[in-house]
Amino acid sequence: MDTKQMIDMADKHLMAFTKRQPVALVRGEGSRVWDSDGKEYLDFTGGISVTALGHSHPKVVGTLREQAATLLHVSNIFHIPQQAQLAQLLCEHSFADRVFFSNSGAEANETAIKLARKWAKEHGASDRGDIISMRGGFHGRTLATVTATAQEKYHHGYEPLPGGFKYVAYNDLKALERAIDSRTAAVLVEPIQGEGGVIVPDDGYLPGLRKLCDEAGILLVLDEIQTGMGRTGKLWAYEHSGVAPDIMTLAKALANGVPIGATLATESVASAFTPGSHGSTFGGNPLATAVGVTVFGALLEDKLPERAGRMGKILIQGLESLRAKYPKAIKDVRGRGLLVGVDIVAPVGDLVTACRERGLLALTAGDNALRLAPALIVSEKEIGEGCAIIDKALESLKQ
């Protein structure tokens, strides 16, 4: 089946939930993928920050084969050894004491919202349940998480939205202080806004959030679905700030592409969940958590967070050189580790297309930002190759 046949089949049978690029990817290895016509691409999307170990990582492939031949799924009414092992690893290497596993980032955030509200009602008034989130953030596509996503474009057509959510400006501590009241249960925030444009807040922002939450007796919930698992140069993005959350959500890179989500919490907060409070049929099944154990082990053994920090500096240096070369085309370069945004004057979709045509896959973020999130195993040579393709793409847009 050629690419046109694949695209025609998709257009005929799939709901139109996203605008796909005219490429059918069929194989991957490391930081590269190939389409159904055999064309090779350098993948700087990382499956939207998912494939931290790259494509077809031998340890991941080995675990998938072994676990698929052993046990794919059992209910959470039984103990699952791989689930307990992954939970232990996550707790030993973070602030957390307990973990709840789900299937996605949106479900992880749903869990965090439910847990925060249940905790708040047990530690305050019965009407204490408001979640404050930040404008420009992104937390998922379920009704609750799309409401927590303070971007109106994601709300349109889904009204009435659930109540109990308030929005304030990102990186604005005074705005948050004014918004907190007796009904507030928690603050939900990304350490770096990914979908919102790769927005890195001031160094004092997370410590300021922590202080405000402590003073008000409310919870700080960090959405590390995109920033966690080493992407920003540390295992967790909150480590850059020197403070820790009460709840943290993970997904994306946790199993390198096998669907999984996780909600981490301190013992005192997690105790609000009791048997029957929450649940998930597929969350934390043997396959997903076995792969998660392998991925987490590889991150630690190969020191990939540190590598992401080094490679990110090289990537930003390359992009800053392009900014100097094309001052009328590039407005800003920012990011941390291997989560990098480039503000473009021209429509960013045109640049994404020009890059793809020359063999580089990239993402958009916000209205005008090119987002780059390559695998944490990306090499310096591949970063140079990627920057060279962006250079050619920018030159083509000048014509």
Helices and strands as residue ranges (DSSP letters): H 3-13, E 25-29, E 32-35, E 40-43, H 46-49, H 58-68, H 81-92, E 98-102, H 105-122, E 130-134, H 143-148, G 152-154, E 165-168, H 173-179, E 184-189, H 205-216, E 219-223, G 237-240, E 247-250, G 252-255, E 261-265, H 267-270, H 286-301, H 304-325, E 330-336, E 339-344, H 348-357, E 360-361, E 363-365, E 369-372, H 380-397
